[in-house]
Amino acid sequence: LCAVTLSVQQVISSFKNEGYKVLRLEHIMVKLLENPPASNILNLSLVRDALNFLAIIGNITYFGTTDSTDTNCKQPHLLGDFVILSPKWVSNAISLILRQDLKTSLTEIKR
């Protein structure tokens, strides 16, 4: 792994240890700039590549793109501004929203 990927992984681990579930990409960049990786180059493209790699191996959930010139999608890539540190947490949150018996369960809890 390259120095940037290792640094991104360390930053994400520190945020996870602090209890964060979701981060803005800019928070990761600020933390990286406080303690830059050993490589001479640190830029947003390398950080996005590292995040995509960490998402592929299942450490995080990241919907960003490495190509900002994607012409197929005219909508802004808002999800690319966020990094979900716990894929299980987001999965559980979505399952609560999609549960068909949620209204019944909430009604029973209120009683």
BAMIPA-52247 format. One record per residue (C-alpha): residue number from 1; residue in three letters; x, y, z. Coordinates in steps of 0.1 Angstrom, whole numbers, plus 2048, in hexadecimal, padded with zeros to 3 digits. Layout:
<pts>
+-----+---------+-----+-----+-----+
| num | residuo |  px |  py |  pz |
+-----+---------+-----+-----+-----+
| NUM |     ALA |   X |   Y |   Z |
...
+-----+---------+-----+-----+-----+
</pts>
This chain:
<pts>
+-----+---------+-----+-----+-----+
| num | residuo |  px |  py |  pz |
+-----+---------+-----+-----+-----+
|   1 |     LEU | 800 | 800 | 800 |
|   2 |     CYS | 80C | 823 | 7F9 |
|   3 |     ALA | 814 | 83C | 815 |
|   4 |     VAL | 7F4 | 850 | 80E |
|   5 |     THR | 7DD | 832 | 811 |
|   6 |     LEU | 7EE | 828 | 832 |
|   7 |     SER | 7EA | 84B | 83F |
|   8 |     VAL | 7C6 | 84C | 835 |
|   9 |     GLN | 7C0 | 82B | 846 |
|  10 |     GLN | 7D1 | 837 | 866 |
|  11 |     VAL | 7BC | 857 | 866 |
|  12 |     ILE | 79C | 843 | 861 |
|  13 |     SER | 7A6 | 82C | 87D |
|  14 |     SER | 7AB | 849 | 895 |
|  15 |     PHE | 789 | 857 | 88C |
|  16 |     LYS | 779 | 835 | 891 |
|  17 |     ASN | 789 | 832 | 8B3 |
|  18 |     GLU | 77A | 854 | 8BC |
|  19 |     GLY | 758 | 847 | 8B4 |
|  20 |     TYR | 751 | 858 | 893 |
|  21 |     LYS | 739 | 846 | 87B |
|  22 |     VAL | 73A | 85E | 85D |
|  23 |     LEU | 753 | 878 | 853 |
|  24 |     ARG | 756 | 893 | 839 |
|  25 |     LEU | 773 | 88E | 821 |
|  26 |     GLU | 781 | 8B0 | 82B |
|  27 |     HIS | 785 | 8A4 | 850 |
|  28 |     ILE | 79C | 888 | 843 |
|  29 |     MET | 7B0 | 8A1 | 82E |
|  30 |     VAL | 7B5 | 8B8 | 84C |
|  31 |     LYS | 7C1 | 89B | 861 |
|  32 |     LEU | 7D9 | 890 | 846 |
|  33 |     LEU | 7E7 | 8B3 | 841 |
|  34 |     GLU | 7EE | 8B4 | 867 |
|  35 |     ASN | 804 | 895 | 864 |
|  36 |     PRO | 80C | 890 | 83F |
|  37 |     PRO | 816 | 86E | 831 |
|  38 |     ALA | 83A | 865 | 82A |
|  39 |     SER | 835 | 86B | 804 |
|  40 |     ASN | 83C | 88D | 7F5 |
|  41 |     ILE | 81A | 88F | 7E5 |
|  42 |     LEU | 7F9 | 892 | 7F6 |
|  43 |     ASN | 7DB | 89D | 7E2 |
|  44 |     LEU | 7B5 | 897 | 7E1 |
|  45 |     SER | 7B8 | 87E | 7C4 |
|  46 |     LEU | 7CF | 867 | 7D8 |
|  47 |     VAL | 7B9 | 869 | 7F7 |
|  48 |     ARG | 79B | 860 | 7E2 |
|  49 |     ASP | 7AE | 843 | 7D3 |
|  50 |     ALA | 7B7 | 837 | 7F6 |
|  51 |     LEU | 792 | 83A | 802 |
|  52 |     ASN | 786 | 827 | 7E3 |
|  53 |     PHE | 79F | 80B | 7EC |
|  54 |     LEU | 794 | 80A | 810 |
|  55 |     ALA | 770 | 808 | 804 |
|  56 |     ILE | 778 | 7EC | 7ED |
|  57 |     ILE | 788 | 7D7 | 809 |
|  58 |     GLY | 76A | 7DF | 820 |
|  59 |     ASN | 77A | 7F6 | 83A |
|  60 |     ILE | 763 | 813 | 832 |
|  61 |     THR | 747 | 81D | 81B |
|  62 |     TYR | 750 | 838 | 802 |
|  63 |     PHE | 73C | 843 | 7E4 |
|  64 |     GLY | 755 | 85B | 7D6 |
|  65 |     THR | 764 | 85A | 7B3 |
|  66 |     THR | 788 | 85D | 7A8 |
|  67 |     ASP | 77D | 86E | 788 |
|  68 |     SER | 76D | 890 | 78E |
|  69 |     THR | 766 | 894 | 769 |
|  70 |     ASP | 74B | 879 | 768 |
|  71 |     THR | 733 | 887 | 74E |
|  72 |     ASN | 719 | 86B | 752 |
|  73 |     CYS | 70C | 87A | 773 |
|  74 |     LYS | 701 | 89E | 772 |
|  75 |     GLN | 6F9 | 89E | 798 |
|  76 |     PRO | 714 | 8A9 | 7B0 |
|  77 |     HIS | 726 | 88C | 7C2 |
|  78 |     LEU | 71A | 895 | 7E5 |
|  79 |     LEU | 720 | 873 | 7F3 |
|  80 |     GLY | 744 | 875 | 7E8 |
|  81 |     ASP | 749 | 890 | 803 |
|  82 |     PHE | 742 | 877 | 81E |
|  83 |     VAL | 754 | 858 | 82B |
|  84 |     ILE | 740 | 83E | 83F |
|  85 |     LEU | 757 | 82F | 858 |
|  86 |     SER | 741 | 812 | 862 |
|  87 |     PRO | 731 | 800 | 845 |
|  88 |     LYS | 71D | 7EB | 85E |
|  89 |     TRP | 70F | 80B | 86E |
|  90 |     VAL | 702 | 818 | 84D |
|  91 |     SER | 6F3 | 7F6 | 844 |
|  92 |     ASN | 6E1 | 7F5 | 865 |
|  93 |     ALA | 6D4 | 818 | 861 |
|  94 |     ILE | 6C7 | 811 | 83E |
|  95 |     SER | 6B7 | 7F0 | 849 |
|  96 |     LEU | 6A3 | 804 | 864 |
|  97 |     ILE | 696 | 81B | 849 |
|  98 |     LEU | 68C | 7FF | 832 |
|  99 |     ARG | 67C | 7E9 | 84B |
| 100 |     GLN | 658 | 7E3 | 842 |
| 101 |     ASP | 64C | 7DE | 866 |
| 102 |     LEU | 65E | 7FD | 873 |
| 103 |     LYS | 63E | 811 | 878 |
| 104 |     THR | 62E | 7F4 | 88C |
| 105 |     SER | 64E | 7F0 | 8A0 |
| 106 |     LEU | 64F | 815 | 8A9 |
| 107 |     THR | 62B | 815 | 8B3 |
| 108 |     GLU | 630 | 7F7 | 8CA |
| 109 |     ILE | 64F | 808 | 8DA |
| 110 |     LYS | 63A | 828 | 8E1 |
| 111 |     ARG | 620 | 813 | 8F5 |
+-----+---------+-----+-----+-----+
</pts>
